[in-house]
């Protein structure tokens, strides 16, 4: 979505104002200048402001505000609202409410790499810790569509599984691999793929580190 306007000030003043007056709820994401190929002086300035907290279903949202000189020493303004929406999550990818136990595991898939952490599992029964893991996986978003490059396959995966008790088989599990993907399986069958995030990493890392952040 784009909107256009005209400011009475010169472009340099308008640009400085935009640099120091962000819209409420936005933070600075970048700024810059440019010029036309056949014009030696600056002909375009821009400021990129990103919303502070992303609403559910939104990967990124920003305002790109551009200024350029026009006749009479005034400034032409263009404001572009840019939003990247995430696809809806597949149904059935959240933890069943009856699951009150979690198991966090390190899975080694490349034994020829001695730098990988050793495989192990940690049983989690503390309510607060299980709840944190549940919140983390329940809030995982669906991945953005499109091709990606994934050279960082390190050979180690982390699995967070949930069950009704320590002796029960897992109802649902989340396997975190390289390149920020999470494979979701329910009752042993692959269900969907989600995107990992920092909250999930912090939650399972704390378990594996013995409660330390």
N, C-alpha and C positions, 0 to 999 in steps of 0.2 A: 504494500500500500504506500502510495506517495502523495505528498502534499507540497504545494509551492507557495512562496510568499515573497514579499519585498520589504526590506528594512531601510530606513533613511540613513543609517550610518555607513561608513566606508567598510569594505570587506575585512580589513585588518582589525578594526574595532569590533565588528560582529564576531569574528573568529575568536578574539580574545575573550569576549563575553561568553561564548559557548564553552570555552575551555574551563572557565571558572564558575559557571552556573549550570550544573547538571540538573536534569529533571528529577523530581522527587522519586526516590526508590531506585535510581540508576547509579552506576559507577563507571568510571572511565575505562574504556577498552582499547582506545587508540585514537590517533589523530595524524594528519599529514597534509602535505601540499603537493600540487602538481601544476604542470603547465602544458599548453598545447605545443605540438611539434614545431609549428611555425611562429611561435611567440616566445620571446626570451624571458618575459616576466611571469610571475605566478598568476595563474588564471583560476585556480580552484583550491579551496581549502576544505577539509572535512574533519568532523569529530564523530567518533563511534562511541555511543553510550550503551552499556548493557544493563539489563534489569538485574537487581541485586539477588533475588531468589526466584528460581524458576517454578512456575505453577505446575501442577501435575499434568503430565502428557506433553510438556514442552522441553525440548532439548536446549534451545537457545532463543533469546529474544533481545533485540537491540534496536536502537534508533541511530541511523546514519544521517547526519545533518551536514549538508554541503552548502558552501557559500561561494559566490562568484561575483565579480564586478559587472555592473551594468551602467548605462548612460546616466550621467548626472552625479556620479560618485556614490551611488546607492549600492545595495547588496541584494542580489537574488538569492533566495533560500530554497533548498529542496530538502524535505524530510522523508526518509524511507523507513518504514517499520518493517523489520525483517524477523521472521519467526520460523523456526524449524520445529515442526510437530513430530512427536514420536507415534508410531503405530500403537493401536490398542493392544494391551497384554492379552495373551491367550487365556481362556478360562481354565481354572484348576491349577494355577501356578502358585497359589498361596498355601501356607501351612495349615493343615486341618486343626480346628480348635481343640480337639481331644489330644493332640500331641504335646506332651510336657517334658520330653527328654530329647536331647540332641547329642550327636556324635560328630566331632570335628576331626577330620583325618587328613594327613599328608599322603598323597599317592605318588610314588616315584615311577615314572614311565620310561626313564632313560638311565638304566643302571651303569652305563659306561661313562656317565658324567659324575665324577667324585665330588664335585662342588654342590650337588643338590642336597637338600635336607633329607634326613633319614625318614622312611615311612613310619608313621605312628598314628594312633587314634586317642582322642581324649573324650571321655564320657562327661556330659554336662547335665546335671540335675538341678542346679541352683536356679530358682525361678527367675531371678532378675537377669541372669546371664542367658538363659533360654529365651526370655522375652526379647532381649536385645537382638539375638540372632534371628528370631522370628520377624521382628520389625525390619531388620536389614534385608532379608530375602523377600519379604512381602512388598517392600518398596522398590525392588529392582524394576527398571523400565524395560520395555521391549527394545531390541536393537534397531538402529536406523537402517533402512534399506540401502542397497548398493554394494558394490565390490570394495574390498579393503585389501591393503597389503599387510601381511602378518609375518615379519621375519623373526619375531621374538618368541619363538617356541622354545621354552627353556627345559621342557621335559618333566615338569612337576605340576601336579594338579592338587587342588584342595576340595574336599567333599564335606558338605554340611548336611547331615541326614537327621530327620525328625521321626520320632515314634511315640507310641503311647506309654511305653515303659522301657526300662533298660534291657529287658529280655525279649521285647517284641521286635519284629522286623520293621524296617523303616517304611513309613507311608509315602514320604516324599524326600527327595535328595537334590542337592544343588552342587554340581561339579564345576569348580572355577578353574579354567585353564588360562593359557596365554591369550593375549590380544583382547582381553576384557569381555570374554563371552562366558556365560553360565549355562550349562546343560541341565535342564530340569527333568527329573524322572519321577513318575508316580507309580507305586507298586511294582517297581522294577522295569517299567516301560518308559522309553524316552517320550517326553511330552512336548517340550518347547525349548527355545533358546532365548535367554534374556541377556542384558548387559550388566556387568558388574559395576560397582562404584566404591568410593572411599569408605562409606559407612559399613559395607559388608566386609571389606578388607580389615578395617579396624576391629570389627566384632570377632571374626574368627582368629585374627592374629593375637588378640588379647587372651583368648582361650588357649592357644598353643604356647603362649609365653607365660603361662601360669598365673594369669590375672593381671600381668603388667601391660600397660598400653603399648 
